[in-house]
Amino acid sequence: MKEYTPFKSGKVREVYDAGDSIIMVATDRISAFDHILKNNITKKGAILTQMSKFWFDLTKDIIPNHMISVDAKDMPEYFQQEEFNGNSMKCKKLTMIPMECIVRGYITGSGWESYKETGTVCGIQLPEGLVESDKLPEPIFTPSTKAEIGNHDENVTLEQGIKYLEKTFPGKGREYAEKIRDYTLALYKKCADYALSHGIIIADTKFEFGLDGAGNIVLGDEMLTPDSSRFWPLAGYKPGQSQPSYDKQFVRDWLKANPDNDFLLPQEVIDKTIEKYKEAYQLLTGKEFK
């Protein structure tokens, strides 16, 4: 059996070259504040992979995506081992566009901090009088540049993003930036409406895009998982305060409240986190995660 080693290892994902495709494996690692924590969250990788599959299937009418299969039978024999079961996705090879496409439908997190100081988020002027967790009049696109592990992503305005992409894609910076902005907003609106009808508010999320061999823009990476999004329960939603969440905000809050944590979580936080991930999966897909 041919063995594979990842050519790219991210905070949570390992990416393998399978010749005409890549295999993207979501591990059980968890990151927060740009650090990989010392614990694993059991079954987290499989939940992320299956949730991405659900959203990719739901949105292929808006934009093509890179998913080929999540069935191990479609992958090289090496990925038919137990450790890759359910958490692996065979994907098309793309040339990634080096920008995180962040969309915010509600004001929270770093966006809320910025608004309190300047009334703006990433250079976008917002109405006066918003309170924490308020729904925005319209979702806003607030991209950031992609950083290497250990460095922070940098929030940029659309115009700054155009200049940034122009360095990698001369003559195409504006076209790509505006297209991925429009795709980002269209994807968010469809999925946020769907989630709301299933009891979940998607406060914000991020998407990543790449180019296929023909130069078409394709949706890549993961999609609308608790790792890349803020999911709030609709029941009990109350603007003017922070909200309970289905995502890793629970982990971030514990780390902030325990500054001597050494990036090590207690077992009860691990258990609560996986419970939240499973609950979100079941609400959104209508299926219990086994």
C-alpha contacts under 8 A as a table, 3 or more apart, distances in Angstrom:
res1	aa1	res2	aa2	distance
1	M	77	E	6.74
1	M	78	Y	6.57
2	K	77	E	7.65
2	K	78	Y	6.54
3	E	78	Y	6.06
4	Y	16	Y	6.83
4	Y	17	D	7.85
4	Y	78	Y	7.18
5	T	16	Y	6.39
6	P	9	S	6.42
6	P	14	E	5.75
6	P	15	V	5.15
6	P	16	Y	4.41
6	P	17	D	7.21
7	F	14	E	7.80
7	F	15	V	6.08
7	F	16	Y	5.69
7	F	17	D	6.85
8	K	14	E	5.92
8	K	15	V	5.14
8	K	16	Y	7.10
9	S	12	V	7.70
9	S	13	R	6.01
9	S	14	E	4.57
9	S	15	V	6.35
10	G	13	R	5.02
10	G	14	E	6.19
10	G	149	I	7.21
11	K	29	R	7.44
11	K	30	I	7.41
11	K	31	S	6.28
11	K	35	H	7.58
11	K	36	I	5.96
11	K	149	I	7.15
12	V	26	A	6.16
12	V	27	T	5.66
12	V	28	D	7.22
12	V	29	R	5.36
12	V	30	I	6.19
12	V	31	S	7.01
12	V	36	I	7.80
13	R	24	M	6.82
13	R	25	V	5.56
13	R	26	A	4.67
13	R	27	T	5.77
14	E	24	M	6.05
14	E	25	V	5.19
14	E	26	A	6.67
14	E	27	T	7.30
15	V	22	I	6.73
15	V	23	I	5.78
15	V	24	M	4.63
15	V	25	V	6.22
16	Y	22	I	5.50
16	Y	23	I	5.06
16	Y	24	M	6.47
17	D	20	D	7.97
17	D	21	S	6.52
17	D	22	I	4.69
17	D	23	I	6.51
18	A	21	S	5.21
18	A	22	I	5.12
18	A	23	I	6.54
18	A	76	P	7.45
19	G	22	I	7.17
20	D	92	K	7.68
20	D	93	K	7.38
21	S	90	K	6.73
21	S	91	C	5.71
21	S	92	K	5.08
21	S	93	K	5.45
22	I	90	K	5.84
22	I	91	C	5.27
22	I	92	K	6.35
22	I	93	K	6.11
23	I	75	M	7.86
23	I	88	S	6.52
23	I	89	M	5.59
23	I	90	K	4.57
23	I	91	C	6.11
24	M	88	S	5.62
24	M	89	M	5.16
24	M	90	K	6.38
24	M	91	C	7.09
25	V	45	G	7.57
25	V	84	F	7.12
25	V	87	N	5.72
25	V	88	S	4.39
25	V	89	M	6.45
26	A	45	G	4.42
26	A	46	A	6.87
26	A	48	L	6.97
26	A	49	T	6.54
26	A	87	N	5.43
26	A	88	S	6.43
27	T	44	K	7.29
27	T	45	G	4.72
27	T	46	A	7.92
27	T	87	N	7.16
28	D	40	N	5.11
28	D	41	I	5.11
28	D	42	T	5.87
28	D	43	K	6.32
28	D	44	K	5.11
28	D	45	G	4.89
29	R	36	I	7.04
29	R	37	L	7.14
29	R	39	N	6.84
29	R	40	N	4.82
29	R	41	I	6.32
29	R	44	K	7.89
29	R	45	G	7.79
30	I	36	I	5.97
30	I	37	L	5.86
30	I	39	N	7.36
30	I	40	N	6.60
30	I	41	I	6.90
31	S	34	D	6.33
31	S	35	H	5.31
31	S	36	I	4.21
31	S	37	L	5.53
32	A	35	H	5.42
32	A	36	I	6.62
32	A	37	L	7.18
32	A	248	K	7.87
32	A	251	V	7.55
32	A	252	R	6.24
33	F	252	R	7.59
34	D	149	I	7.23
34	D	150	G	6.26
34	D	151	N	7.31
34	D	152	H	6.88
35	H	150	G	7.05
35	H	263	F	7.74
36	I	263	F	7.65
37	L	40	N	7.81
37	L	263	F	4.94
37	L	264	L	6.07
37	L	265	L	7.75
38	K	263	F	6.07
38	K	264	L	5.27
38	K	265	L	7.59
39	N	264	L	6.26
39	N	265	L	6.52
39	N	270	I	7.95
41	I	44	K	5.55
41	I	270	I	6.11
41	I	271	D	7.98
41	I	273	T	7.70
41	I	274	I	6.51
42	T	45	G	7.85
42	T	274	I	7.17
43	K	46	A	5.39
43	K	47	I	6.39
43	K	274	I	7.71
44	K	47	I	5.17
44	K	48	L	6.23
44	K	274	I	6.68
44	K	277	Y	7.45
45	G	48	L	5.18
45	G	49	T	6.21
45	G	86	G	7.98
45	G	87	N	5.17
46	A	49	T	5.12
46	A	50	Q	6.12
46	A	85	N	7.61
46	A	86	G	4.95
46	A	87	N	3.89
46	A	88	S	7.54
47	I	50	Q	5.27
47	I	51	M	5.95
47	I	87	N	7.35
47	I	277	Y	7.29
47	I	278	K	7.23
47	I	281	Y	7.23
47	I	289	F	7.45
48	L	51	M	5.16
48	L	52	S	6.11
48	L	87	N	7.45
48	L	222	E	7.79
48	L	225	T	5.72
48	L	226	P	7.49
48	L	227	D	7.80
49	T	52	S	5.19
49	T	53	K	6.27
49	T	70	V	7.94
49	T	86	G	7.14
49	T	87	N	5.34
49	T	88	S	6.69
49	T	89	M	6.97
49	T	222	E	7.53
50	Q	53	K	5.00
50	Q	54	F	6.30
50	Q	70	V	7.93
50	Q	86	G	7.29
50	Q	87	N	7.44
51	M	54	F	5.06
51	M	55	W	6.49
51	M	223	M	7.64
51	M	224	L	7.46
51	M	225	T	6.28
51	M	281	Y	6.59
51	M	285	T	7.90
52	S	55	W	5.24
52	S	56	F	6.02
52	S	222	E	5.66
52	S	223	M	4.82
52	S	224	L	6.48
52	S	225	T	6.50
53	K	56	F	5.08
53	K	57	D	6.14
53	K	67	M	7.54
53	K	70	V	7.70
54	F	57	D	5.36
54	F	58	L	6.32
54	F	285	T	7.16
55	W	58	L	4.89
55	W	59	T	6.16
55	W	191	C	7.84
55	W	223	M	6.54
55	W	224	L	7.06
56	F	59	T	5.42
56	F	60	K	6.09
56	F	65	N	6.57
56	F	67	M	7.42
56	F	223	M	7.18
57	D	60	K	5.74
58	L	61	D	7.65
59	T	62	I	5.49
59	T	63	I	6.78
59	T	187	L	6.96
59	T	190	K	7.97
60	K	63	I	5.26
60	K	64	P	5.23
60	K	65	N	6.71
61	D	64	P	7.38
62	I	183	Y	7.52
62	I	186	A	7.45
62	I	187	L	7.08
63	I	183	Y	7.36
63	I	218	V	6.58
63	I	219	L	6.78
64	P	217	I	7.96
64	P	218	V	5.37
64	P	219	L	6.28
65	N	218	V	5.12
65	N	219	L	4.35
65	N	220	G	5.92
66	H	91	C	5.10
66	H	92	K	4.91
66	H	93	K	7.45
66	H	94	L	7.74
66	H	218	V	6.51
66	H	219	L	6.18
66	H	220	G	5.34
66	H	221	D	7.92
67	M	70	V	7.93
67	M	89	M	6.82
67	M	90	K	6.25
67	M	91	C	4.59
67	M	92	K	6.54
67	M	220	G	7.82
68	I	89	M	7.40
68	I	90	K	5.37
68	I	91	C	5.07
68	I	92	K	6.67
69	S	74	D	6.80
69	S	89	M	5.88
69	S	90	K	5.16
69	S	91	C	7.11
70	V	74	D	7.85
70	V	86	G	7.00
70	V	87	N	7.86
70	V	88	S	6.02
70	V	89	M	4.56
70	V	90	K	6.17
71	D	74	D	5.68
71	D	75	M	7.31
71	D	86	G	7.69
71	D	89	M	7.63
72	A	75	M	5.19
72	A	76	P	7.84
72	A	79	F	6.40
72	A	80	Q	5.38
72	A	85	N	7.04
72	A	86	G	7.84
72	A	88	S	7.57
73	K	76	P	7.74
73	K	77	E	7.89
73	K	80	Q	7.03
74	D	90	K	7.80
75	M	78	Y	7.98
75	M	79	F	6.27
75	M	80	Q	7.33
75	M	90	K	6.80
76	P	79	F	5.83
76	P	80	Q	7.27
77	E	80	Q	5.26
77	E	81	Q	7.73
78	Y	81	Q	6.31
79	F	84	F	5.67
79	F	85	N	7.74
79	F	88	S	7.80
80	Q	84	F	6.54
80	Q	85	N	6.81
81	Q	84	F	5.75
81	Q	85	N	6.68
82	E	85	N	5.15
84	F	87	N	5.65
84	F	88	S	5.80
85	N	88	S	6.79
92	K	212	D	7.88
93	K	212	D	6.95
94	L	210	G	5.30
94	L	211	L	5.25
94	L	212	D	5.00
94	L	213	G	7.34
94	L	218	V	7.84
94	L	220	G	7.82
95	T	210	G	5.14
95	T	211	L	5.03
95	T	212	D	6.63
96	M	208	E	7.71
96	M	209	F	6.06
96	M	210	G	3.89
96	M	211	L	6.31
96	M	220	G	7.93
97	I	165	L	7.68
97	I	208	E	7.32
97	I	209	F	5.77
97	I	210	G	5.05
97	I	211	L	7.33
98	P	145	T	6.48
98	P	146	K	5.64
98	P	165	L	7.34
99	M	143	P	6.68
99	M	144	S	5.82
99	M	145	T	4.79
99	M	146	K	5.41
99	M	161	G	7.82
99	M	208	E	6.86
100	E	143	P	5.61
100	E	144	S	5.16
100	E	145	T	6.12
100	E	146	K	6.21
100	E	206	K	6.29
100	E	207	F	6.24
100	E	208	E	5.67
101	C	141	F	7.13
101	C	142	T	6.88
101	C	143	P	4.73
101	C	144	S	6.78
101	C	180	I	7.39
101	C	181	R	7.14
101	C	184	T	6.61
101	C	206	K	5.17
101	C	207	F	5.01
101	C	208	E	6.03
102	I	141	F	5.95
102	I	142	T	5.22
102	I	143	P	5.07
102	I	144	S	7.21
102	I	184	T	7.73
102	I	204	D	7.25
102	I	205	T	5.76
102	I	206	K	4.19
102	I	207	F	6.54
103	V	139	P	6.55
103	V	140	I	5.58
103	V	141	F	4.64
103	V	142	T	5.93
103	V	143	P	7.66
103	V	184	T	6.87
103	V	185	L	6.85
103	V	188	Y	7.20
103	V	204	D	5.59
103	V	205	T	5.68
103	V	206	K	6.16
104	R	107	I	7.01
104	R	139	P	5.45
104	R	140	I	5.36
104	R	141	F	6.67
104	R	142	T	7.40
104	R	203	A	6.24
104	R	204	D	4.31
104	R	205	T	6.80
105	G	135	K	6.05
105	G	136	L	5.57
105	G	138	E	6.75
105	G	139	P	4.30
105	G	140	I	6.61
105	G	202	I	7.48
105	G	203	A	5.38
105	G	204	D	5.78
106	Y	133	S	5.68
106	Y	134	D	5.49
106	Y	135	K	4.28
106	Y	136	L	5.21
106	Y	139	P	7.51
106	Y	203	A	5.00
106	Y	204	D	6.74
107	I	111	G	5.93
107	I	112	W	5.31
107	I	131	V	7.80
107	I	132	E	6.00
107	I	133	S	4.95
107	I	134	D	5.60
107	I	135	K	6.56
107	I	136	L	6.71
107	I	203	A	7.63
108	T	111	G	5.53
108	T	112	W	4.57
108	T	113	E	7.66
108	T	132	E	5.93
108	T	133	S	5.27
108	T	134	D	7.95
108	T	203	A	7.76
108	T	242	S	7.55
109	G	112	W	5.41
109	G	113	E	6.58
110	S	113	E	4.99
110	S	114	S	6.16
111	G	114	S	5.16
111	G	115	Y	6.11
111	G	121	V	5.53
111	G	122	C	7.96
112	W	115	Y	5.04
112	W	116	K	6.21
112	W	121	V	7.90
112	W	132	E	6.36
112	W	133	S	8.00
113	E	116	K	5.36
113	E	117	E	6.62
114	S	117	E	5.28
114	S	118	T	6.07
114	S	119	G	7.03
114	S	120	T	6.35
114	S	121	V	5.78
115	Y	118	T	5.29
115	Y	119	G	4.18
115	Y	120	T	4.89
115	Y	121	V	5.85
115	Y	126	L	7.75
116	K	119	G	5.97
119	G	125	Q	6.23
119	G	126	L	6.04
119	G	127	P	7.59
119	G	128	E	7.02
120	T	123	G	5.62
120	T	124	I	5.12
120	T	125	Q	4.47
120	T	126	L	5.59
121	V	124	I	5.16
121	V	125	Q	6.81
121	V	126	L	7.44
121	V	142	T	7.55
122	C	142	T	5.95
122	C	155	N	6.57
122	C	156	V	6.20
122	C	157	T	5.59
123	G	157	T	6.03
127	P	130	L	6.83
130	L	134	D	6.27
131	V	134	D	5.60
131	V	239	P	6.51
131	V	240	G	4.99
131	V	241	Q	7.75
132	E	239	P	6.03
132	E	240	G	4.75
132	E	241	Q	5.46
132	E	242	S	6.66
133	S	238	K	7.68
133	S	239	P	4.98
133	S	240	G	6.24
133	S	241	Q	6.41
133	S	242	S	6.36
133	S	243	Q	7.30
134	D	239	P	5.18
134	D	240	G	7.12
136	L	139	P	6.21
139	P	185	L	7.02
139	P	189	K	7.90
140	I	185	L	7.61
141	F	181	R	6.42
141	F	184	T	7.51
141	F	185	L	7.04
142	T	155	N	7.06
142	T	156	V	7.01
142	T	157	T	6.68
142	T	158	L	7.45
143	P	155	N	6.01
143	P	156	V	5.85
143	P	157	T	6.84
143	P	158	L	7.04
143	P	161	G	7.22
144	S	153	D	6.05
144	S	154	E	5.10
144	S	155	N	4.08
144	S	156	V	5.31
144	S	161	G	7.62
145	T	153	D	5.55
145	T	154	E	5.26
145	T	155	N	6.53
145	T	156	V	7.07
145	T	161	G	7.52
145	T	164	Y	7.99
146	K	153	D	5.34
146	K	154	E	7.32
147	A	150	G	7.95
147	A	151	N	5.60
147	A	152	H	5.81
147	A	153	D	4.81
147	A	154	E	7.55
148	E	151	N	5.63
148	E	152	H	7.78
149	I	152	H	7.99
156	V	159	E	7.94
156	V	160	Q	5.69
156	V	161	G	5.98
157	T	160	Q	5.13
157	T	161	G	6.08
158	L	161	G	4.91
158	L	162	I	6.19
158	L	177	A	7.26
159	E	162	I	5.06
159	E	163	K	6.52
160	Q	163	K	5.21
160	Q	164	Y	6.17
161	G	164	Y	4.91
161	G	165	L	6.12
161	G	173	G	7.98
161	G	177	A	6.83
162	I	165	L	5.26
162	I	166	E	6.07
162	I	173	G	4.86
162	I	174	R	5.08
162	I	176	Y	7.97
162	I	177	A	5.72
163	K	166	E	5.02
163	K	167	K	6.82
163	K	173	G	6.48
163	K	174	R	7.87
164	Y	167	K	5.67
164	Y	168	T	7.47
164	Y	173	G	7.45
165	L	168	T	5.36
165	L	169	F	5.90
165	L	170	P	7.76
165	L	172	K	7.65
165	L	173	G	4.73
165	L	174	R	7.85
165	L	176	Y	7.83
165	L	177	A	7.39
166	E	169	F	4.92
166	E	170	P	4.73
166	E	171	G	6.35
166	E	172	K	6.22
166	E	173	G	4.10
166	E	174	R	7.47
167	K	170	P	5.90
167	K	173	G	7.77
169	F	172	K	5.38
169	F	173	G	5.98
170	P	173	G	6.51
171	G	174	R	7.79
172	K	175	E	5.31
172	K	176	Y	6.00
173	G	176	Y	5.46
173	G	177	A	6.02
174	R	177	A	5.14
174	R	178	E	5.97
175	E	178	E	5.45
175	E	179	K	6.07
176	Y	179	K	5.12
176	Y	180	I	6.04
177	A	180	I	5.40
177	A	181	R	6.09
178	E	181	R	5.03
178	E	182	D	6.23
179	K	182	D	5.16
179	K	183	Y	6.17
180	I	183	Y	4.96
180	I	184	T	5.85
180	I	209	F	7.21
180	I	217	I	7.95
181	R	184	T	5.07
181	R	185	L	6.30
182	D	185	L	5.32
182	D	186	A	6.18
183	Y	186	A	5.12
183	Y	187	L	5.99
184	T	187	L	5.28
184	T	188	Y	6.11
184	T	207	F	6.77
185	L	188	Y	5.13
185	L	189	K	6.09
186	A	189	K	5.29
186	A	190	K	6.35
187	L	190	K	5.43
187	L	191	C	6.12
188	Y	191	C	5.24
188	Y	192	A	5.65
188	Y	205	T	7.89
189	K	192	A	5.25
189	K	193	D	6.10
190	K	193	D	5.40
190	K	194	Y	6.30
191	C	194	Y	4.95
191	C	195	A	6.02
192	A	195	A	5.09
192	A	196	L	6.02
192	A	201	I	6.75
192	A	202	I	5.57
193	D	196	L	5.17
193	D	197	S	6.45
194	Y	197	S	5.35
194	Y	198	H	6.70
195	A	198	H	5.01
195	A	199	G	6.39
195	A	200	I	5.10
195	A	201	I	6.34
195	A	202	I	6.98
195	A	284	L	6.31
196	L	199	G	5.18
196	L	200	I	4.98
196	L	201	I	5.41
196	L	202	I	7.68
196	L	234	L	7.09
197	S	200	I	7.47
198	H	283	L	6.08
198	H	284	L	6.06
199	G	233	P	6.10
199	G	234	L	5.06
199	G	235	A	6.94
199	G	283	L	7.09
200	I	231	F	6.28
200	I	232	W	5.65
200	I	233	P	4.82
200	I	234	L	5.16
200	I	280	A	7.83
200	I	283	L	7.74
200	I	284	L	7.74
201	I	231	F	5.65
201	I	232	W	4.96
201	I	233	P	6.10
201	I	234	L	5.70
202	I	205	T	7.27
202	I	229	S	6.97
202	I	230	R	5.82
202	I	231	F	4.81
202	I	232	W	6.48
203	A	229	S	7.40
203	A	230	R	5.34
203	A	231	F	6.22
203	A	232	W	7.03
204	D	229	S	5.61
204	D	230	R	5.48
204	D	231	F	7.86
205	T	224	L	6.48
205	T	228	S	5.68
205	T	229	S	4.03
205	T	230	R	6.42
206	K	223	M	7.72
206	K	224	L	7.44
206	K	228	S	5.94
206	K	229	S	6.66
207	F	219	L	7.49
207	F	220	G	7.65
207	F	221	D	7.57
207	F	222	E	7.47
207	F	223	M	6.44
207	F	224	L	7.90
208	E	219	L	6.26
208	E	220	G	5.57
208	E	221	D	6.01
208	E	222	E	7.83
209	F	217	I	6.56
209	F	218	V	5.60
209	F	219	L	4.55
209	F	220	G	5.12
209	F	221	D	7.57
210	G	217	I	5.67
210	G	218	V	5.34
210	G	219	L	6.42
210	G	220	G	6.28
211	L	214	A	7.59
211	L	215	G	5.19
211	L	216	N	5.30
211	L	217	I	4.73
211	L	218	V	5.83
212	D	215	G	5.27
212	D	216	N	5.47
212	D	217	I	6.69
212	D	218	V	6.66
213	G	216	N	7.47
220	G	223	M	7.95
222	E	225	T	7.14
222	E	228	S	7.84
223	M	228	S	7.30
224	L	227	D	7.92
224	L	228	S	6.05
224	L	229	S	5.81
225	T	228	S	5.37
225	T	229	S	5.95
226	P	229	S	5.26
226	P	230	R	6.55
226	P	231	F	6.75
226	P	246	Y	6.72
226	P	247	D	4.31
226	P	248	K	6.41
226	P	277	Y	6.69
227	D	247	D	6.44
227	D	248	K	6.30
229	S	247	D	7.01
230	R	245	S	6.94
230	R	246	Y	7.39
230	R	247	D	5.83
230	R	248	K	7.99
230	R	249	Q	7.42
231	F	245	S	5.55
231	F	246	Y	5.25
231	F	247	D	5.79
231	F	280	A	7.96
232	W	237	Y	7.64
232	W	243	Q	6.53
232	W	244	P	6.12
232	W	245	S	4.50
232	W	246	Y	6.02
232	W	247	D	7.98
233	P	236	G	7.08
233	P	237	Y	6.73
233	P	244	P	7.07
233	P	245	S	6.54
233	P	246	Y	7.31
234	L	237	Y	5.31
237	Y	243	Q	6.84
238	K	241	Q	6.93
238	K	243	Q	7.40
239	P	242	S	7.73
244	P	250	F	7.83
245	S	248	K	7.74
245	S	249	Q	6.49
245	S	250	F	6.70
245	S	276	K	7.99
246	Y	249	Q	7.75
246	Y	250	F	7.70
246	Y	273	T	7.92
246	Y	276	K	4.97
246	Y	277	Y	6.14
246	Y	279	E	7.64
246	Y	280	A	6.14
247	D	250	F	6.64
247	D	273	T	7.64
247	D	276	K	6.97
247	D	277	Y	6.69
248	K	251	V	5.06
248	K	252	R	6.40
248	K	273	T	7.02
249	Q	252	R	4.82
249	Q	253	D	5.97
250	F	253	D	5.24
250	F	254	W	6.40
250	F	273	T	7.07
251	V	254	W	5.20
251	V	255	L	6.25
251	V	269	V	7.09
251	V	273	T	7.27
252	R	255	L	5.13
252	R	256	K	6.16
253	D	256	K	5.15
253	D	257	A	6.15
254	W	257	A	5.09
254	W	258	N	6.11
254	W	269	V	7.97
255	L	258	N	5.09
255	L	259	P	6.14
255	L	261	N	6.42
255	L	263	F	7.38
256	K	259	P	5.71
258	N	261	N	5.59
259	P	262	D	7.88
261	N	264	L	5.69
261	N	265	L	7.23
265	L	269	V	6.29
265	L	270	I	6.69
266	P	269	V	5.55
266	P	270	I	6.63
267	Q	270	I	5.03
267	Q	271	D	6.14
268	E	271	D	5.06
268	E	272	K	6.06
269	V	272	K	5.09
269	V	273	T	6.02
270	I	273	T	5.14
270	I	274	I	6.39
271	D	274	I	5.47
271	D	275	E	6.20
272	K	275	E	5.05
272	K	276	K	6.23
273	T	276	K	5.17
273	T	277	Y	6.34
274	I	277	Y	5.02
274	I	278	K	6.16
275	E	278	K	5.22
275	E	279	E	6.15
276	K	279	E	5.07
276	K	280	A	6.18
277	Y	280	A	5.27
277	Y	281	Y	6.24
278	K	281	Y	5.06
278	K	282	Q	6.22
278	K	288	E	7.54
278	K	289	F	6.11
279	E	282	Q	5.19
279	E	283	L	6.22
280	A	283	L	5.22
280	A	284	L	6.14
281	Y	284	L	5.36
281	Y	285	T	5.93
281	Y	286	G	7.72
281	Y	287	K	7.39
281	Y	288	E	7.40
281	Y	289	F	6.96
282	Q	285	T	5.41
282	Q	286	G	5.05
282	Q	287	K	4.92
282	Q	288	E	4.99
282	Q	289	F	6.57
283	L	286	G	5.51
283	L	287	K	7.59
